[in-house]
Amino acid sequence: MIAVDSLADDRRRAAVRRWCQEGSAFVAEGAAGPVGYCVVEYTFFEQGFVSMLMVAPTARGRGVGRSLLDAVAASCVTPKLFTSTNVSNQPMQRLLQRAGWSPVGLLHGLDEGDPELFYLVTPT
């Protein structure tokens, strides 16, 4: 998973290990190995929350992110599944909209000058 993560620093590597140990990571694989991963946790007001979605730069635009989002929605054990992304992350916003997620809120203060948009989908 770390090999596909374009932002993997020491902190992210530790998080990836924890997500794997907890069983909260979903991995998408291509012919040559992992091409993306998604993490769902259940600590957001006792609802599902996609805390990470990462697709290898070489695999973007090929449906990997959508497949991962669909997989976590199908496996979600709570009535609601949330995620968030920065206002500046237009590709993620387009992906979420195409995947049927609805915008539900805006939070200022996490990243200075780049508010966080929250999205919701009702798991299938």
C-alpha positions as CSV (number, residue, x, y, z in Angstrom):
1,M,0.0,0.0,0.0
2,I,2.8,2.4,0.8
3,A,4.3,1.9,-2.7
4,V,1.2,3.5,-4.3
5,D,0.9,6.3,-1.7
6,S,2.4,9.4,-3.2
7,L,2.3,11.2,0.2
8,A,3.8,8.4,2.3
9,D,6.0,9.9,5.0
10,D,6.9,8.2,8.3
11,R,3.6,9.2,9.9
12,R,1.6,7.8,7.0
13,R,3.6,4.6,7.0
14,A,2.7,4.1,10.6
15,A,-1.0,4.8,9.9
16,V,-0.9,2.3,7.0
17,R,0.5,-0.4,9.3
18,R,-2.2,0.4,11.9
19,W,-5.0,0.3,9.3
20,C,-3.7,-3.1,8.1
21,Q,-3.6,-4.5,11.6
22,E,-7.1,-3.2,12.3
23,G,-8.4,-4.7,9.1
24,S,-9.9,-1.3,8.0
25,A,-8.1,-1.1,4.6
26,F,-9.4,-2.1,1.3
27,V,-6.8,-2.7,-1.5
28,A,-7.3,-2.5,-5.2
29,E,-4.9,-4.6,-7.2
30,G,-3.8,-4.6,-10.8
31,A,-1.7,-7.1,-12.8
32,A,1.5,-5.8,-11.2
33,G,0.2,-5.4,-7.6
34,P,-1.6,-2.8,-5.5
35,V,-2.9,0.3,-7.4
36,G,-4.9,1.9,-4.6
37,Y,-6.3,1.7,-1.2
38,C,-9.2,3.0,0.9
39,V,-9.7,3.1,4.7
40,V,-13.0,3.1,6.5
41,E,-13.2,3.7,10.2
42,Y,-16.2,3.8,12.6
43,T,-15.2,6.6,15.0
44,F,-17.1,9.5,13.3
45,F,-20.1,9.9,15.5
46,E,-20.4,6.0,15.4
47,Q,-20.9,6.1,11.6
48,G,-18.6,4.9,8.9
49,F,-16.0,7.4,7.6
50,V,-13.6,7.0,4.7
51,S,-10.5,8.5,6.2
52,M,-8.2,7.8,3.3
53,L,-8.5,7.1,-0.4
54,M,-5.3,6.8,-2.3
55,V,-4.8,5.7,-5.9
56,A,-1.4,5.4,-7.5
57,P,-0.8,8.4,-9.9
58,T,-0.3,5.9,-12.8
59,A,-3.7,4.3,-12.1
60,R,-5.8,7.5,-11.7
61,G,-8.7,8.0,-14.1
62,R,-9.2,4.3,-14.6
63,G,-12.1,3.6,-12.1
64,V,-9.9,2.5,-9.2
65,G,-11.1,5.1,-6.8
66,R,-14.7,4.5,-7.8
67,S,-14.3,0.8,-7.3
68,L,-12.8,1.3,-3.8
69,L,-15.6,3.7,-2.8
70,D,-18.2,1.3,-4.0
71,A,-16.6,-1.6,-2.1
72,V,-16.5,0.3,1.2
73,A,-20.1,1.5,0.8
74,A,-21.2,-2.1,0.1
75,S,-19.4,-3.3,3.3
76,C,-20.3,-0.5,5.6
77,V,-21.9,-1.7,8.8
78,T,-23.6,1.7,9.7
79,P,-26.5,3.5,8.2
80,K,-24.4,6.4,7.0
81,L,-20.9,6.6,5.4
82,F,-19.1,9.9,5.4
83,T,-15.9,11.3,4.0
84,S,-14.3,14.7,3.5
85,T,-11.8,16.4,1.2
86,N,-10.3,19.9,0.9
87,V,-12.1,22.5,-1.2
88,S,-8.9,22.6,-3.3
89,N,-9.1,18.8,-4.1
90,Q,-11.3,19.1,-7.2
91,P,-10.6,15.6,-8.6
92,M,-11.8,14.0,-5.3
93,Q,-15.0,16.2,-5.4
94,R,-15.7,15.1,-8.9
95,L,-15.1,11.4,-8.0
96,L,-17.5,11.6,-5.0
97,Q,-20.2,13.3,-7.1
98,R,-19.9,10.7,-9.8
99,A,-20.1,7.9,-7.2
100,G,-23.4,9.3,-5.8
101,W,-22.1,11.0,-2.6
102,S,-23.8,14.2,-1.5
103,P,-22.2,17.3,0.0
104,V,-23.4,17.8,3.6
105,G,-21.2,20.4,5.2
106,L,-18.2,22.6,5.3
107,L,-15.7,23.0,8.1
108,H,-13.1,25.8,8.4
109,G,-10.0,25.6,10.5
110,L,-8.4,22.2,9.7
111,D,-6.1,23.4,6.9
112,E,-5.6,27.2,6.9
113,G,-7.2,28.7,3.9
114,D,-8.5,25.4,2.5
115,P,-11.8,24.4,4.1
116,E,-12.9,20.8,4.4
117,L,-16.0,19.6,2.5
118,F,-17.9,16.7,4.0
119,Y,-19.9,14.1,1.9
120,L,-22.4,11.4,2.7
121,V,-23.6,8.3,1.0
122,T,-26.2,5.8,2.2
123,P,-24.5,2.4,2.0
124,T,-26.1,-0.2,-0.2
